[in-house]
Amino acid sequence: MSHFQDVISFINDRMPLVYVFLSGIGFSLQTLFIKLLSEQGFHGSFYCVFTRGILQITIVSIFIYFDEERRKGTAPNLFGNTWWIKWILFLRSFTGFGSIACAFFIC
């Protein structure tokens, strides 16, 4: 294996961490903008967060549905190998969204 392939493999193995990092940055920017708007008298923070969540699940679902590797069956299993793992991931995403939305609802 060449050095270039080693570097590509190293980067690909760590892409989930990059995605988590970018998600954290995105959430921080969302919080900043909502707080700045709230200081100006905006009272729709919960609706902004709710709409973002709906758009996020819609866009992600479209990307997953049209993924060619997933359709061919060659893509890695993103949601776990068992129904238990899939259920836990679903609950984690659902409760995570609910807790974030409620945090903005209280503000």
N, C-alpha and C positions, 0 to 999 in steps of 0.2 A: 504494500500500500504506500502510495507516495505521501509526501509531506502535505501537499495540497488537500488530498483526500482526508488526511488526519485532521486538518484544520476544519474542513467542512463538517466532518463527523462530530468534532468537538462542539462546533456552533449549533448544529442540529440537535444534539443531545440536550442543550441548554435553552432551546427556544421556549419551552414552557415557562422557564424562569423569566425570560424577557417579556413574555405576554403578561405574567403576573405583575411585573414591574410597571409595564405600560398601563395596565388596568389601575394600579394604585395611583399613578400620576393622573390618569383621567378622572378618577374619583376625587382626588384632591382639587383638581381644577374645577370640577363640578361644584364641589362644596364652596370653593372660593367665590365663584360667580353667583351662586345662590345667596351666599351671605352678603355679598356686595349689593345684589339686587334688593335683599331684605332691608338693608340699611337705607335704601332709597324709597322704602314704603311698599315694595312688592310683597304681596301676600299669597302668591301661588307656588311656593316652593314644593309643596307636596305634589302638585299636578305636574311640575317639571320633572321631578324624580320619577313619578309614575310613568309619564310619557317616555322618558329615557329607557326605563325598564322594558316597556312594551316594544319600543323600537329595537332595542338590543336583542331581545329574544326573536323578533321577526327577522332581523338581518342575519343573526347567527343560524337560525333555522334554514334560511335560504342558502347560505354558504354550505351548510352540512348536506342539504338535500341535493344540491347540484355538484357536489364534489365527485369528480370522475373516479378517483381512487376508491372512494367509499362504494360507489356503484359497482365497480368491478370486484370488490371484495378484497382489494390489496391494501387498503388503508389500515393503519393501526387502530385498534379499538379504543376510541377516545372516552368511552363511557363505562369502562370496566368490563370484565368478562362474565360476571354473574348478575342476576337480577338484584341481589342484595346491594352490590356496589352501585348499580344504576339507581336504585331507590334512594340510597344514602346521598348520592350526588344531587339527585333531584331535590330532596329535602333540604340539603345544604344551600342550594341556589334559591329555592323558594323562601326559606326562612331568612337567608341573607338579604334578599331583596325586600322582604317584609320589614326587617329590622331597620334597614337604611331608609325605607320610605317612612316608617313611623318616626325615625329620628328627625326627619325634615318636617313631618306633620306636627310635631310638638313645638318646633322652632317658631 
